[in-house]
Amino acid sequence: MRESESFGRVDGMSREELLALPVAVDLDTGNRALGLGRSKGYELAKRGQYPCKVLRLGNAYRVVTADLLSLLGLAA
């Protein structure tokens, strides 16, 4: 986990933004939180190697927010 001292941000999103996320988010939001590029995030999800739980709903991927927060060390 990277944290910028001057901006108080974790991997592209602030702590407040992360804690305000709904139960599941789209893959682009998950990628942003983890500091992953779009192509790399989709590649990992497609191979089943995304660093936290991802649900496949039709053609869409949804990242489980609880797993994302846990990975980032923000889980309650």
Secondary structure as the mmCIF struct_conf table of DSSP 4:
data_model
#
loop_
_struct_conf.conf_type_id
_struct_conf.id
_struct_conf.beg_label_comp_id
_struct_conf.beg_label_asym_id
_struct_conf.beg_label_seq_id
_struct_conf.end_label_comp_id
_struct_conf.end_label_asym_id
_struct_conf.end_label_seq_id
STRN STRN1 GLU A 3 SER A 4
TURN_TY1_P TURN_TY1_P1 GLU A 5 GLY A 8
STRN STRN2 ARG A 9 VAL A 10
TURN_TY1_P TURN_TY1_P2 ASP A 11 GLY A 12
STRN STRN3 MET A 13 SER A 14
HELX_RH_AL_P HELX_RH_AL_P1 ARG A 15 LEU A 19
TURN_TY1_P TURN_TY1_P3 ALA A 20 ALA A 20
BEND BEND1 VAL A 23 VAL A 23
STRN STRN4 ALA A 24 ASP A 26
HELX_RH_AL_P HELX_RH_AL_P2 LEU A 27 LEU A 34
TURN_TY1_P TURN_TY1_P4 GLY A 35 GLY A 35
HELX_RH_AL_P HELX_RH_AL_P3 ARG A 38 LYS A 46
TURN_TY1_P TURN_TY1_P5 ARG A 47 GLY A 48
BEND BEND2 PRO A 51 CYS A 52
STRN STRN5 VAL A 54 LEU A 57
TURN_TY1_P TURN_TY1_P6 GLY A 58 ASN A 59
STRN STRN6 ALA A 60 VAL A 64
HELX_RH_AL_P HELX_RH_AL_P4 THR A 65 LEU A 71
TURN_TY1_P TURN_TY1_P7 LEU A 72 GLY A 73
#
